[in-house]
Amino acid sequence: MALTDTPPLIAPGTAPAPAIDVRALSHRYASRAGEVVALEGADLRVEAGEFVSIVGPSGCGKTTLLRAVAGLLDATGGEVRVLGGAPEQAQRAHAIGLVTQDPGLLPWRSVEANVRLPLEVTGTTADVPALLERVGIARFARFRPGQLSGGMRQRVALARALAHRPRLLLMDEPFGALDELSREDLRLELLALWERERIAVLFVTHAIHEAVLLSDRVVVMSGSPGRIVADIPIDLPRPRTDALTSTPRFVALAAEVRAALRSGARSVGAR
């Protein structure tokens, strides 16, 4: 089936469903030491075209939540709806793109061949050279991953995630392993890409400034068990650049996110 023939997840003429609708989500992992509660009663809604970041301490369930939305994890409680249906339905329609900290590229395939791989698996088509151009790596199309920097490899992973024209992009600390300059460059590339595409993004990060710069909203989670303790609107003008980070409003918003993180950590410690 051609990419343009992919059936819509909602009926034509109706209002778009939320990109993500998570209700009372809980998850428990079994371990030798006993049951570990990773998530408890999480509610999250991300509208079509919205950019939402999740911040929280290590081990608070951010990745568990993202994996449940991606359909990679069956949560032990609650409900997950993606683009109006089950996550598995969105997967079958190739409507979800996923980028993680490890780009997961095949070392024996070129950049272009790595981006083409999901298209080969699904039997669909896309303009791969145009994808590489969009993420700023077209001139490295014939290179192999081992010849690229970490930032370049993440650009390849982003191009691959966009190959099926997803309506939802899930990003799990995609810049976490990069040096600060590479991270800054990719943040700006992602901002520019989102401005053009306006697809929904759920972005997991430890970096408060990164979350505030990128997002329409920043969701703050407490430590284990993971709970959502704050949902902070980011009322900064768009398009955005790094120049915003020195403005009083940006500083105030970053301070609000940091205070919510500290408050969540204190509430966990008090239990």
N, C-alpha and C positions, 0 to 999 in steps of 0.2 A: 504494500500500500504506500502510495506517495505521501510525503510529509504533509502536503496541503490537504490530503483526504482524511486526516485523523479526525474522528468524530468529536464534536464538542461534548463537554461534560455537563453542560446545562442547555436547556432548550433555547433556540434562537428567539430573541425578542424579550426574554426575561431578564430581570436584574441579575448581575453577576453574584454568584455565591461567594461567601468569604473564602479566601485562599486557604485559611486554616481556622478550624473551630474545634478547640480542645475543651472538654468539660470533665471536671472532677477526675483528672487523670492521676492514677497511682501506679507505681510499679515496685515490686519487691524481687530482689535477687536472692537465690539460695546460695549459701556458702558453707564451708566446713564449720565455721564459727557460729552459724545460725543464719537467720533471715536478715537481709539488709534492705531497709526501706530507702529506695533511691528517690522516689517522687511521692508526694502526698497531696491529693486534692487540687491539682494544678488546672486552672482555667486560663485559656489563651485564645484570643481571636485576632486574626490578621486579615485585613481586607484586601481585595484585589488591588494590585499595584502599590501596596504599602510596604515600607522598609522598616522592619522591627528587629532590634537587637536584644539578645538576652545576655546579661552579665550576672556573675555570681562566683562564689568561691569554688575552688577545685572540689570535685566530688559532690556537687549540689544537685546533679541530675540534669544539667543543661543538655548534654549529649544524649542522655536517655530520652528526654523530651523530643529532641530533634529526630532521633532514630524512630520513635513511635510515629511521628508525622510522616517520615519517609516510607513507612510501611516495612521497616527492617526489624521491628520489635513488636511483639504482642504484649501490650501493657496488661497488668493484672487487674486493673480497675479503671472505670471511666470510659469515655468515648472520644474518638478522633475522627473528624471529618476533614477531608481535603478537597477543595474545589467542588463542594457539594456532595461528595460521595466518599466511599471508603478509600483509604490510602492505596490499596491494591488497584482500584479502578484508575486512579490518577497515574499509577505506575504503568499500567497496560496502555494508557493513552500517551505515554511518554511526556507527561505534563509536569514532571518533577525533575529538576536538575540538582545534583549533589556535588559539593566541593568540600573536601576535608583537609586537615593539616598535612597529611601525606597524599601527594598528588596521585600516587598509584599508577604511574606510567609504565608501560612495558619497555624495558631498556633496549630491546632489539628492534623496536619499531621507531621510525622517524616521528618527528612532531606531527606532521600531517597524517601519518598512518595511525598514530595514537588518537587523534581527534576523530578520524574516520571509523575507528573500531566500533563504537556503539551503533553507528549507522549500518555497518556490515552485519552486526548481530540481529538488528531488527528489520533489515531489508528496506530501509528508508534512504532518502537522499537529502543532501543539504549542500550548500556552497561552502565547502571547507576552506578554500583560500580566503573567502570573505570573512569567515569566522576568525581565522588567524589574523586578518587585518584589523578586525574589531577589537581584539585584545592586544594588539601591538606587537605581534611576534611573527608576522608573515615572512620576513627575510630569514627566519630560522626553520622554515618548513622542512628542509631536508636534514636537519640536525637530529641527533639522537639525544635522549634525556641526559645521558652522562656528560654531554658537551655543554649543558646549560646551567645557569645559576639557579638557585632556589626560587627566586622571583620569576624567572622565565618558565620554570617547570609549573609553577602555580598558574601562570597565564595559559599554559597548555591545558591544564586541568579545567580552568574556567571555560575555555573554548569548547572542550569536550562536553561539559555540562550544558552548554547552550546549543549543542548540535541539533536537538529535537525541538528547539524553540519552546522551552518549558514555560508554563504560566506561574510556576513557583520555583524559586531557587533557594536551596537549603545550604548554608555555609557554616561548617563547624571549625572554628578557629583557623581559617584558611591561611592567615598571615602569621600565625603564632611562631613558626620556626624561622622567620626571615629577619634579617638585620633591619635596623630602623629606617634607613633610606629606601630599601626595597619595599618595606611595608608602607611607607608614605606614598611611594609611587603607585603601588597597587590600590591603595585606598582611593586615590584620585581617579585612577582608571575605572574602579568599580562605581564611583559616584557618577562619572561621565556616562558609563554604560547604562546605569540605572535611569539616568535622566532621559536617555534615548529610548530604552526598552519599556520602562515602567512595568516590569513584572514584579510580583510579590517576592520579597526576600525575608527569610528568617536567618539571622546572622548571630552566631555564638562567638563571644569574645571575652577575654579577661580585661581588655583595655578600655577603661572608662572614656578617655578622650576619643578613641576610635568609634565607640558606640554612639556617642553624642554627635560626632561629626557626620556619621553616615545616616542616622536613623530619623524616622518620623516619630517613633516611640522607643523608649528603652525599658525593658522589663527586667526587674531585679529579683533574683532568687536568693533564698536563705541557704545556709549550709544544710547538710544531711539531717533529716530527710528534706528533700528539696520542696520548697513552697514558694509561690510567687508572692512577694511582700510589697512590691510597688510596680506601678505602670506609669511611666513619666513621659508626657508629651514633649517633643522637642520642637519648639516653635521658632526655629531659626530659618531665615530665608534660604531659598534655593534659587539657582544652583549654588553649591557650597565649594569653598576652597579652604586650604589650611589657614588662610588669613583670619577666618572666623574664630580660630582657637584662642586668639588674644582678646576677643571682645568681652565686655562685662557679662553679656547674656550667656555666652558659651561657658564662661568660668562659673557662673551661678548654676547653670544646668549640670555641669560636671560635679559641682559640690553637692547638689541635690541627689544625684545618683550615688555618690560616695557615701553620703549620710544614710541613704536607704540600705546600702550594703552593710555599713557598720551596725545599723539598727537590727537588720536581719541576723547578723552574726551574734549580737547580744541576746536576741530572743531565743536563738538556738541554745546558747550557753546557759540560759536560765531554766531550760526544761530539764 
